[in-house]
Amino acid sequence: MRFSIVTPSFNGARFLRETIESVVSQEGPFHIEYIVVDNRSTDGTVDILSEYERTLSSRPARCRGVAFRWSSEGDGGMYDALNRGFSRATGDVYAWINADDVYLPGAFAAVAATLGRYPHIRWLKGVTSYIDEASAVRAWGKCTLYDREWIRRGIYGREAYFIQQDSVFWAADLWREAGGIDPRLNLAGDYFLWIAFSRIAPLHSLNYRVSCFRARSGQMSRDLERYLRECDLVKPRDHSLARRMIAAYFRREDRVPARIRPILYRLLFGTQDLNVVEWREGTTPELRKATYCRV
């Protein structure tokens, strides 16, 4: 198996080394192709990329091989950079990690084990945890499950919880079939991509801590109002009763006793297409159906 990971960057030198290390230090029976697409950074990013280009060629890999490539040229924004990065990719499995987020040790091994046993899975969502600017863990994430029809309707990220991009992996041919991301978007490119993917294949969840999203000052993802406006351009929101029920449930879910939540969820939304893979190091991944949206 060959992973192709793309990082779009612009003046992200502060956390870039940590991001790069989280990719190239993954250990397991797979190859890694890592592509960084930089937008003419002026903060030392290019020096860091040049250094890794020199050192990785002689540094022993913890997997079956690491190929590192980068460019620094003008682009039309993050999603234009991603489209160009993936156009150069040659791997079987794609993902992107932003220049301030990180993968956790064992992430690629977990994904490889899952996709190796279940080749029909075309995209997979692991668990996202949260770190601060000092790389301290703010919160360990939990496994959430996703209904294909709800993704297609654009519910996740609006009425329900997000599909966090940093822990999503997908088959290369799924990206090509979906056609990439609309480069005119600034914030909701992942939302656009998930809807496109859902028209082709269901999303499976992996109950394993895969990545960490870094909360920091000044990041674009904090502009929720602008993000939601872009979501409306991607997929205009309907105002059906069913959609209002979904929004009402997730606004109040934490007020419902934990033992009651699965029962209430099934009463409100019925049996959904929810898929989860359980995996622990040294074991075989096990795919099962679930009746509640959280594990």
VOPAGU-2260 file (C-alpha; in pm, 1 decimal, decimal comma):
REM VOPAGU-2260
SITE   aa  ch    i         X         Y         Z
SITE  MET   A    0       0,0       0,0       0,0
SITE  ARG   A    1     122,3     348,4     -84,4
SITE  PHE   A    2      -5,5     655,7     100,1
SITE  SER   A    3      -2,8     990,2     -81,5
SITE  ILE   A    4     -28,1    1272,5     173,1
SITE  VAL   A    5     -56,6    1636,6      66,9
SITE  THR   A    6       6,0    1940,7     287,4
SITE  PRO   A    7     -88,4    2287,1     159,7
SITE  SER   A    8     119,0    2555,8     329,8
SITE  PHE   A    9     152,8    2931,2     352,3
SITE  ASN   A   10     379,5    3087,4     613,6
SITE  GLY   A   11     329,9    2789,4     841,0
SITE  ALA   A   12     688,8    2737,7     950,8
SITE  ARG   A   13     601,9    2754,2    1320,5
SITE  PHE   A   14     438,3    2409,5    1325,2
SITE  LEU   A   15     552,9    2264,2     992,6
SITE  ARG   A   16     835,0    2047,3    1130,5
SITE  GLU   A   17     595,5    1876,7    1368,4
SITE  THR   A   18     351,3    1811,7    1085,9
SITE  ILE   A   19     620,9    1670,5     857,4
SITE  GLU   A   20     760,0    1446,1    1132,0
SITE  SER   A   21     412,8    1310,2    1204,4
SITE  VAL   A   22     392,7    1191,1     843,4
SITE  VAL   A   23     744,1    1063,6     770,0
SITE  SER   A   24     784,2     883,4    1104,4
SITE  GLN   A   25     484,0     652,9    1052,2
SITE  GLU   A   26     581,6     290,6    1097,0
SITE  GLY   A   27     445,5     -11,2     911,0
SITE  PRO   A   28     438,6    -223,7     592,9
SITE  PHE   A   29     355,0      55,8     348,1
SITE  HIS   A   30     515,5     329,4     140,9
SITE  ILE   A   31     463,6     702,5     196,6
SITE  GLU   A   32     463,6     969,2     -71,8
SITE  TYR   A   33     455,1    1312,3      92,9
SITE  ILE   A   34     387,2    1623,7    -115,9
SITE  VAL   A   35     399,1    1974,9      31,6
SITE  VAL   A   36     251,9    2249,9    -185,7
SITE  ASP   A   37     364,6    2588,8     -57,8
SITE  ASN   A   38     233,6    2929,1    -164,4
SITE  ARG   A   39     559,4    3129,8    -178,4
SITE  SER   A   40     603,3    3148,6     198,3
SITE  THR   A   41     845,1    3406,9     337,8
SITE  ASP   A   42     877,4    3284,4     697,7
SITE  GLY   A   43    1139,4    3012,3     661,8
SITE  THR   A   44     906,0    2743,0     529,4
SITE  VAL   A   45    1116,1    2694,4     215,8
SITE  ASP   A   46    1430,7    2643,2     426,4
SITE  ILE   A   47    1254,4    2372,2     625,8
SITE  LEU   A   48    1132,8    2198,2     309,3
SITE  SER   A   49    1479,8    2213,9     154,9
SITE  GLU   A   50    1629,7    2065,1     469,9
SITE  TYR   A   51    1387,8    1770,5     469,6
SITE  GLU   A   52    1449,2    1713,0      99,2
SITE  ARG   A   53    1821,4    1672,7     179,6
SITE  THR   A   54    1797,2    1470,6     500,0
SITE  LEU   A   55    1513,4    1230,2     426,2
SITE  SER   A   56    1702,4    1072,4     138,3
SITE  SER   A   57    1962,6     935,5     383,9
SITE  ARG   A   58    1744,4     893,3     691,9
SITE  PRO   A   59    1626,2     536,2     764,2
SITE  ALA   A   60    1251,3     505,9     710,5
SITE  ARG   A   61    1025,1     334,5     960,6
SITE  CYS   A   62     807,1     211,3     677,7
SITE  ARG   A   63     901,2      61,6     339,2
SITE  GLY   A   64    1008,7     395,5     200,0
SITE  VAL   A   65     939,1     768,0     210,7
SITE  ALA   A   66     934,1     985,2    -102,4
SITE  PHE   A   67     928,8    1357,9     -20,3
SITE  ARG   A   68     851,8    1628,1    -277,9
SITE  TRP   A   69     764,6    1993,9    -249,4
SITE  SER   A   70     707,4    2307,7    -451,0
SITE  SER   A   71     678,0    2676,5    -365,8
SITE  GLU   A   72     485,6    2874,4    -623,2
SITE  GLY   A   73     182,3    3099,3    -641,6
SITE  ASP   A   74    -155,0    2931,2    -617,2
SITE  GLY   A   75    -521,6    3020,8    -606,9
SITE  GLY   A   76    -569,8    2923,9    -243,3
SITE  MET   A   77    -561,2    2610,6     -30,9
SITE  TYR   A   78    -794,3    2402,5    -246,4
SITE  ASP   A   79    -614,7    2492,2    -566,8
SITE  ALA   A   80    -294,4    2379,7    -391,3
SITE  LEU   A   81    -456,6    2051,4    -288,3
SITE  ASN   A   82    -586,3    1981,5    -638,1
SITE  ARG   A   83    -238,2    2039,9    -777,1
SITE  GLY   A   84     -78,7    1826,7    -507,4
SITE  PHE   A   85    -306,4    1530,7    -568,2
SITE  SER   A   86    -260,8    1566,2    -944,5
SITE  ARG   A   87     104,2    1472,9    -879,4
SITE  ALA   A   88      23,3    1186,0    -642,0
SITE  THR   A   89      88,1     823,9    -736,7
SITE  GLY   A   90     -38,3     636,8    -430,6
SITE  ASP   A   91    -332,9     408,3    -358,2
SITE  VAL   A   92    -463,5     598,8     -53,9
SITE  TYR   A   93    -490,6     979,1     -30,5
SITE  ALA   A   94    -523,7    1220,2     260,5
SITE  TRP   A   95    -434,0    1577,3     342,7
SITE  ILE   A   96    -297,1    1723,0     662,6
SITE  ASN   A   97    -271,3    2096,4     718,7
SITE  ALA   A   98      60,6    2252,5     816,3
SITE  ASP   A   99     -33,4    2291,4    1183,1
SITE  ASP   A  100    -206,0    1956,6    1246,1
SITE  VAL   A  101     -43,1    1618,1    1312,4
SITE  TYR   A  102     -94,5    1246,9    1267,4
SITE  LEU   A  103     -57,0    1028,3    1573,2
SITE  PRO   A  104     181,1     729,4    1585,4
SITE  GLY   A  105      17,8     419,4    1441,6
SITE  ALA   A  106    -230,4     614,8    1228,1
SITE  PHE   A  107    -119,2     479,8     890,2
SITE  ALA   A  108     -80,1     126,8    1028,6
SITE  ALA   A  109    -441,9     134,7    1147,3
SITE  VAL   A  110    -567,8     263,4     812,6
SITE  ALA   A  111    -354,1      15,0     618,0
SITE  ALA   A  112    -476,2    -277,4     829,5
SITE  THR   A  113    -838,3    -173,4     779,5
SITE  LEU   A  114    -821,8    -110,8     405,8
SITE  GLY   A  115    -611,4    -422,6     356,6
SITE  ARG   A  116    -879,9    -639,4     513,0
SITE  TYR   A  117   -1178,5    -448,7     370,7
SITE  PRO   A  118   -1081,0    -333,9      19,8
SITE  HIS   A  119   -1441,5    -235,4     -56,4
SITE  ILE   A  120   -1405,5      61,5     185,3
SITE  ARG   A  121   -1332,0     364,8     -31,6
SITE  TRP   A  122   -1310,8     629,4     239,3
SITE  LEU   A  123   -1244,3     604,0     609,5
SITE  LYS   A  124   -1273,7     844,8     902,8
SITE  GLY   A  125   -1058,7     795,4    1212,8
SITE  VAL   A  126   -1076,1     976,8    1546,3
SITE  THR   A  127    -962,6    1340,1    1568,0
SITE  SER   A  128    -823,8    1472,5    1897,1
SITE  TYR   A  129    -732,2    1832,6    1981,2
SITE  ILE   A  130    -406,0    2003,0    2075,3
SITE  ASP   A  131    -311,1    2360,5    2158,4
SITE  GLU   A  132     -31,7    2583,9    2030,5
SITE  ALA   A  133     213,3    2417,4    2270,5
SITE  SER   A  134     115,1    2071,8    2133,3
SITE  ALA   A  135     -52,0    1975,0    2461,0
SITE  VAL   A  136    -364,4    1762,3    2425,8
SITE  ARG   A  137    -675,8    1965,7    2502,7
SITE  ALA   A  138    -920,5    1680,1    2446,8
SITE  TRP   A  139    -902,6    1322,5    2326,7
SITE  GLY   A  140   -1154,7    1264,1    2051,2
SITE  LYS   A  141   -1425,9    1001,1    2034,4
SITE  CYS   A  142   -1542,7     792,0    1742,7
SITE  THR   A  143   -1842,9     934,8    1558,9
SITE  LEU   A  144   -2039,3     758,6    1284,8
SITE  TYR   A  145   -2186,3     902,1     966,8
SITE  ASP   A  146   -2497,7     824,8     767,8
SITE  ARG   A  147   -2440,6     838,1     391,8
SITE  GLU   A  148   -2770,1    1014,1     317,1
SITE  TRP   A  149   -2703,0    1279,5     580,9
SITE  ILE   A  150   -2362,7    1348,3     422,9
SITE  ARG   A  151   -2524,5    1377,0      82,3
SITE  ARG   A  152   -2778,4    1623,9     222,0
SITE  GLY   A  153   -2501,8    1836,1     375,6
SITE  ILE   A  154   -2613,5    1787,4     736,5
SITE  TYR   A  155   -2274,1    1717,1     898,2
SITE  GLY   A  156   -2092,8    2038,8     978,3
SITE  ARG   A  157   -2422,5    2227,8     998,2
SITE  GLU   A  158   -2699,4    2054,2    1192,6
SITE  ALA   A  159   -2477,2    1771,3    1320,0
SITE  TYR   A  160   -2109,3    1735,3    1411,8
SITE  PHE   A  161   -1823,9    1777,6    1162,4
SITE  ILE   A  162   -1641,1    1528,1     945,1
SITE  GLN   A  163   -1294,3    1645,5    1051,7
SITE  GLN   A  164   -1068,8    1640,1     747,2
SITE  ASP   A  165    -742,5    1561,2     927,9
SITE  SER   A  166    -851,8    1203,5    1004,4
SITE  VAL   A  167   -1008,5    1111,7     668,0
SITE  PHE   A  168    -835,4     880,2     417,2
SITE  TRP   A  169    -972,6     777,0      77,7
SITE  ALA   A  170    -894,9     566,4    -227,3
SITE  ALA   A  171    -711,2     742,9    -509,0
SITE  ASP   A  172    -974,6     640,9    -761,9
SITE  LEU   A  173   -1247,7     793,5    -543,4
SITE  TRP   A  174   -1073,2    1132,0    -564,7
SITE  ARG   A  175   -1045,0    1102,6    -941,4
SITE  GLU   A  176   -1407,4     997,0    -978,1
SITE  ALA   A  177   -1526,8    1285,5    -758,7
SITE  GLY   A  178   -1320,5    1535,7    -956,7
SITE  GLY   A  179   -1135,8    1708,8    -671,9
SITE  ILE   A  180   -1239,5    2026,9    -488,5
SITE  ASP   A  181   -1388,7    2346,1    -629,3
SITE  PRO   A  182   -1086,5    2582,8    -605,9
SITE  ARG   A  183   -1311,4    2887,5    -574,6
SITE  LEU   A  184   -1391,6    2786,9    -216,2
SITE  ASN   A  185   -1190,6    2922,6      76,4
SITE  LEU   A  186   -1318,1    2731,0     380,7
SITE  ALA   A  187   -1575,8    2466,7     288,4
SITE  GLY   A  188   -1371,4    2256,3      46,3
SITE  ASP   A  189   -1386,4    1954,3     273,9
SITE  TYR   A  190   -1766,3    1992,6     300,6
SITE  PHE   A  191   -1779,4    2002,2     -80,9
SITE  LEU   A  192   -1559,9    1692,5    -109,4
SITE  TRP   A  193   -1752,8    1483,8     143,1
SITE  ILE   A  194   -2078,8    1546,8     -41,9
SITE  ALA   A  195   -1911,5    1445,4    -369,3
SITE  PHE   A  196   -1767,9    1129,8    -211,0
SITE  SER   A  197   -2101,9    1035,3     -53,5
SITE  ARG   A  198   -2266,1    1024,4    -395,3
SITE  ILE   A  199   -2023,6     745,0    -483,3
SITE  ALA   A  200   -1955,9     546,4    -164,2
SITE  PRO   A  201   -2047,5     530,4     207,6
SITE  LEU   A  202   -1810,9     661,8     474,5
SITE  HIS   A  203   -1682,9     412,4     731,6
SITE  SER   A  204   -1557,6     516,3    1074,8
SITE  LEU   A  205   -1242,2     376,1    1234,3
SITE  ASN   A  206   -1240,5     364,0    1613,9
SITE  TYR   A  207    -875,2     461,4    1645,8
SITE  ARG   A  208    -701,6     788,8    1733,2
SITE  VAL   A  209    -554,1     898,0    1402,7
SITE  SER   A  210    -478,5    1271,1    1419,5
SITE  CYS   A  211    -482,9    1593,4    1617,3
SITE  PHE   A  212    -633,4    1923,2    1509,4
SITE  ARG   A  213    -443,6    2221,7    1647,6
SITE  ALA   A  214    -649,6    2509,4    1788,3
SITE  ARG   A  215    -456,2    2832,9    1747,0
SITE  SER   A  216    -520,7    3202,3    1713,7
SITE  GLY   A  217    -586,3    3345,0    1369,5
SITE  GLN   A  218    -674,1    3021,3    1191,6
SITE  MET   A  219    -932,2    3039,2     913,6
SITE  SER   A  220   -1137,4    2749,3    1047,5
SITE  ARG   A  221   -1249,8    2962,6    1342,2
SITE  ASP   A  222   -1456,5    3181,8    1107,7
SITE  LEU   A  223   -1766,7    2963,6    1145,9
SITE  GLU   A  224   -2006,8    3220,4    1002,7
SITE  ARG   A  225   -1808,1    3247,3     679,7
SITE  TYR   A  226   -1774,5    2869,7     663,8
SITE  LEU   A  227   -2151,3    2826,8     690,0
SITE  ARG   A  228   -2209,8    3084,5     416,3
SITE  GLU   A  229   -1984,9    2881,9     189,1
SITE  CYS   A  230   -2172,2    2564,4     284,3
SITE  ASP   A  231   -2491,3    2731,7     164,0
SITE  LEU   A  232   -2324,3    2792,2    -173,3
SITE  VAL   A  233   -2217,0    2428,3    -195,7
SITE  LYS   A  234   -2548,2    2281,7     -82,0
SITE  PRO   A  235   -2844,4    2513,7     -10,6
SITE  ARG   A  236   -3004,9    2410,7     315,0
SITE  ASP   A  237   -3358,9    2277,0     311,2
SITE  HIS   A  238   -3589,5    2367,5     599,3
SITE  SER   A  239   -3776,7    2040,3     632,3
SITE  LEU   A  240   -3914,5    1916,2     961,8
SITE  ALA   A  241   -3669,4    1624,9     953,7
SITE  ARG   A  242   -3375,5    1862,8     928,0
SITE  ARG   A  243   -3505,7    2077,1    1211,9
SITE  MET   A  244   -3540,4    1762,0    1425,2
SITE  ILE   A  245   -3178,8    1669,5    1357,1
SITE  ALA   A  246   -3060,4    2017,1    1457,5
SITE  ALA   A  247   -3273,0    2012,4    1772,8
SITE  TYR   A  248   -3142,2    1670,1    1876,3
SITE  PHE   A  249   -2774,1    1760,2    1844,9
SITE  ARG   A  250   -2820,7    2093,9    2023,1
SITE  ARG   A  251   -2959,4    1909,1    2323,5
SITE  GLU   A  252   -2785,7    1570,6    2304,1
SITE  ASP   A  253   -2552,9    1637,0    2599,3
SITE  ARG   A  254   -2855,3    1706,3    2822,1
SITE  VAL   A  255   -2997,3    1356,8    2760,5
SITE  PRO   A  256   -2877,5    1080,1    2997,1
SITE  ALA   A  257   -2616,0     868,6    2820,0
SITE  ARG   A  258   -2811,4     543,7    2850,5
SITE  ILE   A  259   -3117,0     706,2    2689,0
SITE  ARG   A  260   -2940,0     862,1    2389,3
SITE  PRO   A  261   -2923,0     551,3    2166,0
SITE  ILE   A  262   -3291,3     478,8    2227,5
SITE  LEU   A  263   -3399,1     835,5    2153,5
SITE  TYR   A  264   -3174,6     849,0    1847,4
SITE  ARG   A  265   -3333,1     535,8    1699,1
SITE  LEU   A  266   -3683,5     659,6    1777,6
SITE  LEU   A  267   -3619,7     989,4    1601,1
SITE  PHE   A  268   -3412,1     875,0    1304,7
SITE  GLY   A  269   -3470,1     501,3    1266,1
SITE  THR   A  270   -3205,2     255,8    1152,5
SITE  GLN   A  271   -2930,2     428,9     958,7
SITE  ASP   A  272   -2641,2     317,4     741,7
SITE  LEU   A  273   -2371,3     346,5    1011,2
SITE  ASN   A  274   -2045,5     152,8     974,2
SITE  VAL   A  275   -1759,1     129,0    1222,0
SITE  VAL   A  276   -1429,8     -61,3    1222,5
SITE  GLU   A  277   -1281,2    -161,5    1557,0
SITE  TRP   A  278    -904,0    -202,3    1562,7
SITE  ARG   A  279    -635,7    -241,9    1825,6
SITE  GLU   A  280    -267,4    -293,2    1752,8
SITE  GLY   A  281    -188,0    -660,6    1718,6
SITE  THR   A  282    -546,9    -756,7    1632,7
SITE  THR   A  283    -751,8    -795,0    1316,2
SITE  PRO   A  284    -983,3    -506,2    1217,2
SITE  GLU   A  285   -1349,1    -591,0    1266,8
SITE  LEU   A  286   -1623,5    -417,6    1068,1
SITE  ARG   A  287   -1969,2    -393,4    1219,1
SITE  LYS   A  288   -2296,0    -208,2    1182,6
SITE  ALA   A  289   -2400,3      31,3    1456,5
SITE  THR   A  290   -2734,0     178,4    1563,6
SITE  TYR   A  291   -2607,1     490,2    1738,8
SITE  CYS   A  292   -2395,5     777,0    1606,0
SITE  ARG   A  293   -2120,2     753,6    1867,7
SITE  VAL   A  294   -1898,0     471,9    1994,2
